[in-house]
Amino acid sequence: MHPMIKSAIGLLITLIVVVFWLSGYDRKAVEINNEDSALYGSLVLPKRDGHTPLPVLIFVHGDGPISSGSYGYYAPLWQALADAGVASLSWDKQGVGGSDGHWLEQTMTERAQQLSAAIDWVAQQPNLDSQRIGVIGFSQAGWVLPQVLAKDERLKYAIMVSTAVNWQQQGHYQTVQRLKSVGQEGEELTQNLDYNTALDALLKQKVPYTQYKQFVTQSAPQSYGSQSMTKERYEFVINNMHVDASSALMQVKQPVLALFGDSDAVVDVQNSISTYQNTLLGPYQYKVYEDANHALFKNDYFSGISKDSIWFGVKMNWLGSEGFTEGFIDDVLSWVTNHTQLTNGGGSTNGE
């Protein structure tokens, strides 16, 4: 391994350790049973001496092999919530850390079942208040949260961060943004989008992986600029690309806050906003932050940096809350605290 890479890895590990030791919360390892598998994760608690059951915010990841702390991404949110007396719950995705299975073998329905298992787990914990459970979901979680919110009244509110509604629409939007970002227009852009439409039609047929590979090899324009998916990723896509959250959203009565960045190149922000506005039954608010990307990081700090790079991890852990767009953490905290106030009778939240 190159000495510079070793040094970068060492620095990242050091930063994570420092953040852990300096954090103002207690992080406890937990195990959540989900049918025949186990999910291992983190319960983050305020440092306190009291014995009153705590409200809890459940975190639901976006796409990819994500750990319970999202490699430091959640830490500033956990800290703000702990300071306000709110617990946080998250878990390693399947095949990450100690969790069984593999995340690429999951459907969005199976991910929703995991969220339901987490709610069941919270309800069994004497130090957590089962009457004050909320959920925050990122990106791909937009196809997970509505399924559970629509049928489980134990969830009192939700926060949707950079979430889409329809899988295929979101994929098309992302492709258009990617091609335009490298300067494509006119006939070249049209050619690539025609190929993308043909590819989607092939994927809908759930053809064997070898047929998919052959199609890409023979038909993809050189300027399309995207490599073939692995067999595992291909199967994940064909098993989930039919997903559309619209029908579930029409049954959601809980208060929902939707947060987006104006520079999101992954999700069609205006489409999500209007769909939520027209379908949700309960109180709904949204906010679009200026100069913020899909992860709601400030463009000035993270523009052009790959999330898979070591430098991204180092910078994110070093900046902490300063890396996020102005107001994001405060808005999350305000929504959570406003919707975890018990009524005089000790019952459920009071909505807006």
Secondary structure, DSSP 8 states (H G I E B T S, - for coil): --HHHHHHHHHHHHHHHHHHHH-SEEEEEEEEEETTEEEEEEEEEE-----S-EEEEEEE--SSS--TTGGGTTHHHHHHHHHTT-EEEEE--TTSTT--S-GGG--HHHHHHHHHHHHHHHHT-TTEEEEEEEEEEEGGGGGTHHHHHTT-TTEEEEEEES--SBHHHHHHHHHHHHHHHTT--HHHHHHHHHHHHHHHHHHHTT--HHHHHHHHHHH--GGG------HHHHHHHHHHTT-B-HHHHTT--S-EEEEEETT-SSS-HHHHHHHHHHH--S-EEEEEETTB-TT-BBHHHHTT--TTSHHHHHHHHHHGGGGB-TTHHHHHHHHHHHT--B-TTS-SB---
